[in-house]
Structure formats: C-alpha cells, structure tokens
Amino acid sequence: MMREPADIDLNLLVVFQEMFRHRHVSTVAKHLGLSQPTVSNALARLRRTFNDELFVRTPHGMLPTPYAEELAEPVSYALENVRQALNRSERFDPTTSTRQFVIAMTDVGELHFMPSLVERCSKAAPQVRISAVRLSSINWQEEIGAGRIDLAVGAFTEVPESLYQRRLFSQSYVTMFRRGHPFAGKAVSLAEFLKAQHLLVASQESPYDQINQRLERAGVGKASQFRVPHFTSVPYIVSTTDLVVTVPEKLAQRAAGAFGLAYIRPPLRLPVLRTHIFWHRRFNQDSGNQWLRELIAACFTE
C-alpha cells in the first residue's frame, strides 16, 4: 500500500533524521528540546508507520537497520528541501553571517587551503567561522550527506552520484630535499634515486596511499628506515637530514622557501593529482554553501 505524506506526522521524520545522526535518545532529545519519553514515543510511532525496528539498541548506541539506512538519504533530502523552501527569502550575507562551515580535507589540504581562506574570510566574512576536519578521521561521504560537513576538498577518484564536484587544479608529485643535498642542481638517475635514503609518508588517505605502492614497487620502500603517518612534519625532517621525500608539488612549493628546501621531478612515472571541491546535491541551492564554493574556486582554480 502506497504511503502518502498525509499518513505521517512530518515531525517524526525530524526525529528519524536526528536519531540517524546521533544514535542516542538522550542526545536527540537535548538537540530537539524534547523530553526523552517524547523521543521514545516518536520512535515507537515511526516503527509502527514503517513496520520496521529502524533503530536497535546496542552498546554503541541505537544503530540503524538496513531499512533505516535506505530511508536516511531520501528523508534528509526531503527535509532539506523543506528547510530551503521555508527560508527562501533569507539569502546568505557573508558580511553579517555568523554561520559555521566545516570543510573536510587532508593535512596537505590544510597547509595549502587554510592560510588563503583565513585571509579571504577575515576581509569578506568577518564573523563566519570555518573549521577543517581531517578526512582520515571520518566517513566523509556519510558526513557530507548528513550535513555535518559542508564541503570536501581532495583528489578522490571514486565518489557517489549524490555528490557534485568542481575541478580546482592538477598537480604532480615531486621529490623534496634540503638545498645542500647531493641531488640539488643535478639530473638524478633512477639508480641514484633508488639508492637515496627516503622518508616515506605512510598516509592511508586516498589517493596518497597509491603513491607508496608505486614507490615500493620501484624499490624505494625496501631501503627506507623512516616513515611518518602524515605530511605535516615532513618539511621539518628533510630540512635537517639527507632524507628525500616524494610529496604533492604544491606542498613542496609552500615549504621550499620557509624551510630551505629544493625539489625535482622524480625519475619514475607517478600519477597526477586532480583536486576538486565536492558537495552533496541536497545543498546545491543553499546560498551559504554556494558562497563558500565560489570563494574557494576564486582562490584556487587554475
């Protein structure tokens, strides 16, 4: 039997969405300004309406059933459309807004994007807050669909159809070292490259994890004594040692002057990184999301 919107109190869908986000009755109650019995009653009504448990109590909270997982995106999409319809006249004004935006990016992304965003926002949107979250610490595709992050920036190759994207730039990988290193100012052969002491960045973030596989297949990994889990510490390490490290070119450009470093194209073939902005289709018409996308594109598109 086909269900119609008139068959359900639409407020129950708000409870469903919050339960899917937070997984705890007490948290949902606090967030919606309701009592816990009211939320429990709403959950019982949802279960009767959909003839499914929807959320099952576990030591890790109220986890969604497979049917609830299927409902989550269309319910969230519908509620976002309702919210936008109710607030159609309230366009985002960066000069007065106090909105907080959350952008998911890698540690390399933080180094490249955040300084310019801080500078631009300080002038164009003095009260807007921007928080960066590390891509490796979250399920960013789930978080962007739920609206807990606004944008993701990165060089991902596989994304769901529910996300829109905009190309920013492409960059190559380069091999970086201190300016007094034996590699400085010369053409480095593959044999010399493989004999050097390499610092490996054991990042699990896509697509950087693929680079280590390429380097190790070429023979780099076998002789490498030193590894770090992220890129942030890399300039500090190579500036005071004879280690070399292979990194995205924009990181090398930003670090070279500050740390006394140089870099070359490595003598082996590595893929090009193509960096995009990603956002969920639910927020495509959100004026604040549009403003932030345009700001990033204006700063970084090449």
C-alpha positions as CSV (number, residue, x, y, z in Angstrom):
1,M,0.0,0.0,0.0
2,M,1.4,3.4,-1.0
3,R,2.0,5.8,1.9
4,E,1.2,9.5,1.4
5,P,2.7,12.5,3.3
6,A,-0.7,12.9,4.9
7,D,-0.3,9.5,6.5
8,I,2.5,10.6,8.8
9,D,3.3,13.4,11.1
10,L,6.3,15.0,9.3
11,N,7.8,15.9,12.7
12,L,8.5,12.2,13.1
13,L,10.9,12.5,10.1
14,V,12.9,15.1,12.0
15,V,13.2,12.7,14.9
16,F,14.3,10.0,12.5
17,Q,17.0,12.2,11.0
18,E,18.3,13.2,14.3
19,M,18.4,9.6,15.6
20,F,20.2,8.6,12.4
21,R,22.8,11.3,13.1
22,H,23.3,10.9,16.8
23,R,22.3,7.3,17.7
24,H,21.3,8.2,21.3
25,V,17.7,9.0,22.5
26,S,19.1,11.4,25.2
27,T,21.3,13.3,22.6
28,V,18.3,13.6,20.2
29,A,16.1,14.9,23.0
30,K,18.6,17.5,24.0
31,H,19.2,18.6,20.4
32,L,15.5,19.0,19.7
33,G,14.5,20.4,23.0
34,L,12.2,17.5,23.8
35,S,12.0,15.0,26.7
36,Q,13.4,11.5,26.4
37,P,9.9,9.9,26.7
38,T,8.7,12.2,23.9
39,V,11.5,11.0,21.6
40,S,10.9,7.3,22.6
41,N,7.2,7.7,21.8
42,A,8.1,9.3,18.4
43,L,10.4,6.4,17.7
44,A,7.6,3.9,18.5
45,R,5.3,5.7,16.1
46,L,7.9,5.6,13.4
47,R,8.4,1.9,13.9
48,R,4.6,1.3,13.6
49,T,4.4,3.5,10.5
50,F,7.3,1.8,8.6
51,N,6.7,-1.7,10.2
52,D,10.4,-1.9,11.0
53,E,12.6,-1.6,14.1
54,L,14.5,1.2,12.4
55,F,17.0,1.6,15.3
56,V,18.2,-1.2,17.5
57,R,19.8,-0.7,20.9
58,T,23.4,-1.8,21.2
59,P,26.4,-1.0,23.5
60,H,27.3,1.6,20.8
61,G,24.0,3.3,20.7
62,M,20.8,3.0,18.6
63,L,22.2,1.6,15.4
64,P,20.0,1.8,12.2
65,T,18.6,-1.3,10.5
66,P,19.2,-1.8,6.8
67,Y,15.8,-0.3,6.1
68,A,16.7,2.8,8.1
69,E,19.9,3.1,6.1
70,E,17.8,3.1,2.9
71,L,15.5,5.8,4.3
72,A,18.2,8.1,5.6
73,E,19.2,9.9,2.4
74,P,15.7,10.5,0.9
75,V,14.4,11.7,4.3
76,S,17.3,14.0,4.7
77,Y,16.9,15.3,1.1
78,A,13.2,16.0,1.7
79,L,13.7,17.8,4.9
80,E,16.5,20.0,3.4
81,N,14.2,21.0,0.6
82,V,11.5,21.9,3.1
83,R,14.1,24.0,5.1
84,Q,15.2,25.8,2.0
85,A,11.6,26.5,1.0
86,L,10.8,28.0,4.4
87,N,13.9,30.2,4.3
88,R,13.9,31.1,0.6
89,S,13.8,34.8,1.4
90,E,16.8,34.6,3.8
91,R,19.8,34.7,1.5
92,F,23.3,34.3,2.9
93,D,25.0,37.5,3.6
94,P,28.8,37.0,4.2
95,T,29.2,40.5,5.7
96,T,26.8,39.8,8.6
97,S,26.6,36.0,8.8
98,T,27.9,34.1,11.9
99,R,27.4,30.7,10.2
100,Q,30.0,28.0,10.8
101,F,31.2,25.9,7.8
102,V,33.0,22.6,8.1
103,I,35.4,21.5,5.3
104,A,36.9,18.0,5.2
105,M,40.5,18.0,3.8
106,T,43.8,16.2,4.2
107,D,46.7,17.5,6.2
108,V,48.3,18.7,2.9
109,G,45.0,20.4,2.1
110,E,45.1,22.3,5.4
111,L,48.6,23.6,4.6
112,H,47.5,24.7,1.1
113,F,43.9,26.0,1.6
114,M,43.6,27.3,5.1
115,P,46.0,30.3,5.0
116,S,44.2,31.8,2.0
117,L,40.8,31.0,3.4
118,V,41.7,32.7,6.7
119,E,42.9,35.8,4.8
120,R,39.9,36.0,2.4
121,C,37.3,35.3,5.1
122,S,38.8,37.9,7.5
123,K,38.0,40.5,4.9
124,A,34.9,39.3,3.2
125,A,33.1,37.5,6.0
126,P,34.5,38.7,9.3
127,Q,32.1,36.7,11.5
128,V,31.9,33.5,9.5
129,R,33.7,30.5,11.1
130,I,35.5,27.8,9.1
131,S,36.6,24.5,10.7
132,A,38.7,22.0,8.9
133,V,38.3,18.3,9.8
134,R,40.8,15.6,8.8
135,L,39.4,13.3,6.1
136,S,41.1,10.2,7.5
137,S,39.2,10.6,10.8
138,I,35.7,10.5,9.4
139,N,33.5,8.8,6.9
140,W,33.4,12.0,4.9
141,Q,30.8,10.8,2.3
142,E,28.4,9.9,5.1
143,E,29.1,13.1,6.9
144,I,28.6,15.3,3.9
145,G,25.3,13.6,3.1
146,A,24.1,14.1,6.7
147,G,25.0,17.8,6.5
148,R,27.6,17.6,9.3
149,I,30.3,18.8,6.9
150,D,29.6,21.3,4.1
151,L,32.3,20.6,1.6
152,A,35.2,18.1,1.0
153,V,38.3,19.1,-0.9
154,G,40.6,16.5,-2.3
155,A,41.8,14.3,-5.2
156,F,39.3,11.5,-4.9
157,T,38.8,9.2,-7.9
158,E,35.6,7.4,-6.8
159,V,32.6,9.4,-5.4
160,P,28.9,8.6,-5.3
161,E,26.4,10.1,-7.8
162,S,24.8,12.0,-4.9
163,L,27.8,14.4,-4.9
164,Y,28.5,17.3,-7.2
165,Q,32.1,18.4,-7.9
166,R,34.1,21.2,-9.3
167,R,37.6,21.0,-10.6
168,L,40.2,23.2,-8.9
169,F,43.7,22.2,-10.2
170,S,46.0,19.4,-11.1
171,Q,49.5,18.8,-9.7
172,S,52.3,16.4,-10.0
173,Y,54.4,14.6,-7.3
174,V,57.9,15.9,-6.7
175,T,60.8,14.7,-4.7
176,M,61.9,17.2,-2.0
177,F,65.2,17.6,0.0
178,R,67.3,20.2,1.7
179,R,69.1,22.7,-0.6
180,G,72.6,21.3,0.2
181,H,71.6,17.7,-0.6
182,P,73.6,15.9,-3.3
183,F,70.5,15.9,-5.5
184,A,70.4,19.7,-5.7
185,G,71.1,21.2,-9.1
186,K,71.6,17.9,-11.0
187,A,69.8,15.4,-13.1
188,V,69.1,12.4,-10.9
189,S,69.0,9.0,-12.5
190,L,66.7,6.2,-11.4
191,A,69.6,4.3,-9.9
192,E,70.6,7.3,-7.8
193,F,67.0,7.9,-6.8
194,L,66.6,4.3,-5.5
195,K,69.9,4.4,-3.6
196,A,69.0,7.5,-1.7
197,Q,67.5,7.4,1.9
198,H,63.8,8.1,1.5
199,L,61.3,9.3,4.1
200,L,58.0,7.6,3.4
201,V,54.7,9.1,4.3
202,A,52.5,6.2,5.3
203,S,49.2,8.1,4.7
204,Q,46.1,5.9,4.4
205,E,44.2,8.7,2.7
206,S,43.3,8.2,-0.9
207,P,45.0,8.8,-3.3
208,Y,48.3,9.2,-1.4
209,D,48.2,5.5,-0.3
210,Q,48.7,4.6,-4.0
211,I,51.9,6.5,-4.2
212,N,53.6,4.4,-1.6
213,Q,52.6,1.3,-3.6
214,R,54.3,2.8,-6.7
215,L,57.4,3.7,-4.8
216,E,57.7,0.3,-3.1
217,R,57.2,-1.5,-6.5
218,A,60.1,0.6,-7.8
219,G,62.3,-0.5,-4.9
220,V,62.1,2.6,-2.6
221,G,60.4,1.0,0.3
222,K,62.9,-1.8,0.9
223,A,65.7,0.6,1.9
224,S,63.6,3.1,3.8
225,Q,64.3,3.2,7.5
226,F,62.0,6.1,8.4
227,R,58.2,6.6,8.0
228,V,55.7,9.2,9.3
229,P,51.9,8.9,9.2
230,H,51.2,12.3,7.6
231,F,52.8,15.2,5.6
232,T,52.8,17.9,8.3
233,S,56.1,17.0,9.8
234,V,57.9,16.3,6.5
235,P,59.5,19.7,5.9
236,Y,60.9,19.8,9.4
237,I,62.5,16.3,8.9
238,V,64.0,16.7,5.5
239,S,65.4,20.2,6.1
240,T,67.8,18.8,8.8
241,T,68.7,15.5,7.3
242,D,69.8,13.9,4.0
243,L,66.5,12.2,3.5
244,V,64.4,12.8,0.4
245,V,60.6,12.5,0.3
246,T,58.1,12.4,-2.5
247,V,55.2,14.8,-2.0
248,P,52.5,16.7,-3.9
249,E,54.1,19.7,-5.7
250,K,52.0,22.4,-4.0
251,L,53.3,21.2,-0.6
252,A,56.8,21.5,-1.9
253,Q,56.2,25.0,-3.3
254,R,54.8,26.2,0.0
255,A,57.5,24.6,2.1
256,A,60.6,25.3,-0.1
257,G,61.2,28.9,0.9
258,A,60.2,28.6,4.6
259,F,62.4,25.5,5.2
260,G,65.3,25.9,2.8
261,L,64.2,23.0,0.5
262,A,64.5,22.2,-3.2
263,Y,62.7,19.6,-5.3
264,I,62.9,17.8,-8.6
265,R,60.6,15.6,-10.8
266,P,61.3,12.0,-9.7
267,P,62.8,9.8,-12.3
268,L,59.8,7.4,-12.4
269,R,56.2,7.8,-13.5
270,L,53.7,8.8,-10.9
271,P,50.0,9.7,-11.4
272,V,48.8,13.3,-11.5
273,L,46.6,14.5,-8.6
274,R,43.4,16.3,-9.7
275,T,41.8,18.2,-6.8
276,H,38.1,19.0,-6.7
277,I,35.5,20.5,-4.4
278,F,32.7,18.1,-3.5
279,W,29.3,18.9,-2.1
280,H,26.1,17.0,-1.7
281,R,23.3,17.6,-4.2
282,R,20.9,18.4,-1.3
283,F,22.9,21.6,-0.6
284,N,23.4,22.7,-4.2
285,Q,21.0,25.6,-3.9
286,D,22.0,26.6,-0.3
287,S,23.2,30.2,-0.7
288,G,25.9,29.8,2.0
289,N,27.2,26.6,0.5
290,Q,27.3,28.4,-2.9
291,W,29.2,31.3,-1.5
292,L,31.8,29.1,0.1
293,R,32.3,27.1,-3.1
294,E,32.7,30.3,-5.1
295,L,35.2,31.7,-2.6
296,I,37.3,28.5,-2.8
297,A,37.1,28.4,-6.6
298,A,38.1,32.1,-6.9
299,C,41.1,31.4,-4.7
300,F,42.4,28.2,-6.1
301,T,41.1,27.4,-9.5
302,E,43.9,27.2,-12.1
